[in-house]
């Protein structure tokens, strides 16, 4: 069996209403999907995090010539070869995101050839459903306040844990938003906050102390992703868990992040950090530091399925009877490519897909409808 062709699909969903986080608002959602076809007709699907057109260009111009003709089951060898070809200029960022899409597709092929779901090939626990938290309470365009609407929808769907955006308003305004969300979801629900790297160290510490009375599950990306010392200072000053890592790449990038004691929860994104195998490498490395891994998730049903398989194999860093297993991030903003691209049923709890490979059926008609020509 050999890799015959790599196709990329740049798909875009135009949004009726903008939503956003501390840095900007979105009016579209898009993704680069990767389709790898073997000479005996087996097809694997993957996805790249980040700018879709740029990912597609990288794959076609840089990676496809290195991959076509290779045995698709040699996933680790292919990964190392692609990474080594970009060491001089691509150890972080989009070069790794493009590799991630290829790696996920190769795992999908591996599972289909073996007749097993990826989770089983990773050694994961496929019997226990994976609980999701609702990543919601985004900023809206203009002066609209959607907190009540977002809370009502997610609570009605059965979610028991939530994450909200902060960092896009003044400290006082965002602290008031946190208080309001806590009152809307009730005292027993989990509530995390995500600043998307909006604060200085001083601001992050001040804000953390302003909201600590609301029983915060974790404070995500409080400072710039390269500011490891800042992460340590925030973590030392606050009595709440600090999370980060969605903006970091490969085990080589996560090693100093963990060594320097930056976080209590590490958050690699399977479509960004290097793919399924590399995300599991990172999660296992984190356990050596007593750090849990709750993967970041943003994209389509392909990333969702890949993350479900990954989480099934992630151990709790410090086991106990009351310790929560890694939670699945499920953003509740409009997303056709997650909600309608596959046969996954979206909700507060997911069974691990049990069909071979990623274990999902892809709606190729939807891809053709959304694809940019």
Secondary structure, DSSP 8 states (H G I E B T S, - for coil): --EEEEEEEEEEEEEEEEEE-SS-EEEEEEEEEEEEEETTS-EEEEEE-S-HHHHHHHIIIIIHHHHTTS-TT-HHHHHHHHHHHTTTT-SSTHHHHHHHHHHHHHHHHHHHHHTSBHHHHTT---SS-EEEEEEE--EESTT---HHHHHHHHHHTT--EEEEE-SSS-HHHHHHHHHHHHHHH-TTSEEEEE-TT---HHHHHHHHHHHGGG--S-EE--S-TT-HHHHHHHHHH-SS-EEE-TT--HHHHHHHHHHTT--SEE--BTTTTT-HHHHHHHHHHHHTTT-EE--B--S-HHHHHHHHHHHHT---SS--TT-----EEEE-S--HHHHTSSS---SSEE----SSBT-----HHHHHHHB--
